[in-house]
Amino acid sequence: MGLFSRRKSKSKVNNSLSTSKSIFWGGGSSAGIPVNEMSALQNAAVYACVRAISESIASLPLHVYKRSANGSVIVHDHHLYRLLHNSPNPEMTAFIFIETLMSHLLLHGNAYAQIIRDGNGRVTGLYPLLPNKMDVHRGENGELYYTYWRESDERKSNGKSEAVAFRSENVLHICGLSFDGLVGYSPIALAKNPIGMAIATEEYGAGFFKNNANPSGILEHPEHLEDHESLRETWEALYKGTKNASRIAILEDGLTFKQVSIPPEQAQFLQTRKFQLNEICRLFRVPPHMVGDLEKSSFNNIEQQSLEFVKYCINPWVCRWEQAMCKSLILPSEQNTHYIKFNIDGLMRGDYETRMKGYAIGIQNGFLCPNDVRRLENMNLIESESGDKFMVNGNMKSIEEVGFQVEGIIANEE
């Protein structure tokens, strides 16, 4: 790690969606609502989608594996195992670390973590870095550098240089959907219009109920009024707000009230809010039932929808994580023998009856033994030899055996 000046080079690789400017890149949406990562997160649907994906991935077991002649085995004594499975740094559990970086990835399109190494290059710690403070540069030698811009409270006591530049081997960078493959797009910035629409309808509903659940209108007087403001203030003090709900208005001197805004039912307010919820679910590829919309869900299809959530939403993110960690964390000398992998079997498990039927098929066809099943179900192993025996159904024979038997029958008949 070293300190570098913020020098603009012609070969700089810089996507504004990944820097401190990304939070303002979205700007105002077509609905007139400013949208950025933090304002979007205040929307219930966005928050629910980010939470569902982040918590699902953070809850998956993460192991270091070593390839062998008989397959792959978990290496519990590897130096990365404790960091990835238990605690990547003294301040965070593995769950919090992964959840934090995953939320950065969903909101900003990039997730960064500083890699701390010992003298031998082995990873000893991982610390999250805020994506809105990170720039990506390519030096004159073609190497990528990550420049992190510290706030005033993050600087050292001497107050020198707010820029900290990391070599690429000292940064774990998980990149989302990208144009150049180096810096990901911010999903919030690209989807500012549907999210802005959702925020606008929410604010409209809040303002509607704040106004005593009545549409705005015009007070009309047949004569010329000298003091308009006084009349407006008196009317609002008496009838505006939920605390003044159901108060009876008294109009005198020919004063009349005329409605000028469209009532929510005519503006299809509820339908618009529901459509925007589905739009946000579409953005994050989250089934609506995961965020509380059960209209299209039933006992017959909700399990299938949950499996599709794992296959089409969780699995692509998991692949990004696994490949980024293998590239950045595993030593070059171990690249051909070790790898890092999430275990998503827990999310793919069906109900109890379906699992038992699958286990029975595996045991009857000889590719599972009883102890294999007990391990998957976190049960104590059978200590006798029968627990590790592979068995097949007695009436099943190989094609070769069937051929020998037919030839024997023909020979006997002759």
Number of C-alpha atoms within 10 A of each C-alpha: 15 9 14 14 11 13 8 8 11 9 11 17 17 16 19 19 26 25 23 17 14 22 23 15 19 22 15 16 19 12 16 12 19 19 25 24 22 11 16 21 18 12 17 15 22 25 14 19 25 22 17 15 23 24 18 16 25 19 18 19 17 21 21 24 19 18 14 10 5 6 8 14 13 16 15 13 9 14 14 21 19 16 19 23 17 15 18 25 17 10 9 15 16 20 22 17 20 23 21 18 23 26 20 24 26 24 23 27 24 30 30 22 19 18 21 17 15 9 6 7 14 15 20 15 18 24 18 20 19 19 25 21 17 24 23 22 22 16 14 11 6 10 10 18 22 21 23 22 20 16 10 9 8 10 15 11 7 6 10 9 14 18 21 18 21 20 13 17 18 21 23 23 26 24 22 21 15 14 10 11 9 17 25 22 24 28 21 29 25 14 16 25 20 21 29 26 20 27 23 18 17 16 12 14 17 12 15 18 15 16 19 17 17 19 16 15 12 12 14 12 14 9 9 7 10 8 8 10 10 9 13 12 11 11 13 12 11 14 18 20 17 14 12 15 16 9 11 9 10 7 11 8 8 9 12 13 13 11 12 10 12 12 15 15 9 7 11 11 15 13 11 14 18 12 13 20 22 19 18 21 20 13 17 15 17 25 22 21 16 17 19 10 13 12 8 10 15 11 7 8 10 16 16 13 18 17 16 17 19 22 14 12 16 21 16 11 20 18 13 14 23 16 14 16 18 19 17 17 22 21 15 11 8 11 13 11 12 20 21 23 19 18 15 19 12 11 17 15 12 16 9 9 9 11 14 13 10 13 20 16 14 19 19 16 15 14 13 19 20 19 19 18 20 15 11 11 10 9 11 9 14 12 9 8 7 12 15 15 13 16 16 15 10 7 5 11 10 7 9 9 11 12 10 10 12 11 11 11 10 9 9 7 6 5
